[in-house]
Amino acid sequence: MKSKLPDIKETIFTTMNRASLEANAINLSQGFPGFQPDSRLRDLIAHFTQNGSNQYAPMMGIPALREAMSLKTEKCQGVKTDMDSEWTIVSGATQAVFSAVTAVVETGDEVIVLEPAFDSYVPAILLNGGIPIHVPLSLKDFSPDWDLIREKVSNKTKLIIVNTPHNPSGYVWTKNDLEELASLVEEFGLFVVSDEVYEHIIFDGREHYSLLSHPVLRQRTFVCGSFGKTFHITGWKIGFCVAIPELTVEFRKIHQYVTFTTVRPAQHALAEYLKLETYLGLPDFYEKKRNLFTDGLENSSLEFEPAQGSFFQQAQYGHLSQMPDRELALKMTRELKVACIPVSSFYADGSDHKIIRFCFAKNDDELIEATSRLENLDRLF
Ligand SMILES: Cc1ncc(COP(=O)(O)O)c(C=O)c1O
């Protein structure tokens, strides 16, 4: 059969998870928490499974969850959104991004993808007949290079995909980044898909500026998010898309034929749990883990800047060796028994800048043990 995605192979996450399992390594590769979610949330889903409805939820999500999210957005971003015409609950941010891209992109449309990029963006563009235009983020701090982006935007550009806080670098978009994007959006009539799954994981007193908070971007952006990252429940695969009514109408046309609706007891549990506002403690929770990990990493020969947000820490080793990053990641997994992700896998052309990514959403003892093993990194070269 002719493949619709001939260049897409096994994802690096599958490769590294398997390598980690085989080597019995500490798995800091894929981005998922290595600990249980709050027992109150687990009790809530058990309660709603036992006593609530286990049948289809409404297509756009249950009202209580959409209302809770609308209130949270007003509180956190100072933005009013309409729970009925602007919020859709979906089966994870991956589905939100896919549905938003599908709603916008037609055959031949160009889509700006800032690299390194999360791996689901490009397949979504290709399956819709779009043409990904890859633009590298600055290697200094992984901020968007606005001159370079401007060079690549033309009348053929339909959409730009944004991710803040950024996976894998942790870069957090500034107000100036939003202004730069807004001027491009106005000039070229672009749409935006903004992947904000790490919205609450942000450090050193920084703020997350959702694209919803900018009046121009608010009119053209599908903001996609995930409960998985915020509440340590990646396995529940539940997320959302928020956009103005005109965009939401088109988003829902796609969503209703991708999954139609999303797991119901989880929606009831999250609607209740959101009232506890536990997400307000998330920056502190993860900043401690980032500090624990980077304090340990100081004793290795890796170079790094502490992540600004997300639960990933990148590190460079180009001053030590020119070994390809994929080879290093596999060797590190087998010999030091610490698994990471080679960042070249976030570039369409496999650009290898000798950077690896660690996920620090793990128990403290695992992070301490992993960094003590990384003190022996030089043995690998
Ligand atoms: C940037 C980014 N977007 C989307 C996702 C996927 O989110 P979900 O599990 O809700 O589909 C991830 C998960 O790693 C991610 O890092």
PDBQT file of the ligand as one rigid body, heavy atoms in Angstrom, charges set to zero:
ROOT
HETATM    1  C1  LIG A 401       4.519  20.160  23.278  1.00  0.00    +0.000 C 
HETATM    2  C2  LIG A 401       3.578  19.029  23.478  1.00  0.00    +0.000 A 
HETATM    3  N1  LIG A 401       2.365  19.079  22.886  1.00  0.00    +0.000 NA
HETATM    4  C3  LIG A 401       1.476  18.085  23.032  1.00  0.00    +0.000 A 
HETATM    5  C4  LIG A 401       1.769  16.976  23.805  1.00  0.00    +0.000 A 
HETATM    6  C5  LIG A 401       0.762  15.869  23.912  1.00  0.00    +0.000 C 
HETATM    7  O1  LIG A 401      -0.238  16.148  24.845  1.00  0.00    +0.000 OA
HETATM    8  P1  LIG A 401      -1.413  15.083  25.050  1.00  0.00    +0.000 P 
HETATM    9  O2  LIG A 401      -0.835  13.902  25.750  1.00  0.00    +0.000 OA
HETATM   10  O3  LIG A 401      -2.448  15.802  25.840  1.00  0.00    +0.000 OA
HETATM   11  O4  LIG A 401      -1.903  14.701  23.688  1.00  0.00    +0.000 OA
HETATM   12  C6  LIG A 401       3.014  16.873  24.430  1.00  0.00    +0.000 A 
HETATM   13  C7  LIG A 401       3.367  15.675  25.187  1.00  0.00    +0.000 C 
HETATM   14  O5  LIG A 401       4.511  15.332  25.367  1.00  0.00    +0.000 OA
HETATM   15  C8  LIG A 401       3.936  17.935  24.252  1.00  0.00    +0.000 A 
HETATM   16  O6  LIG A 401       5.131  17.891  24.835  1.00  0.00    +0.000 OA
ENDROOT
TORSDOF 0
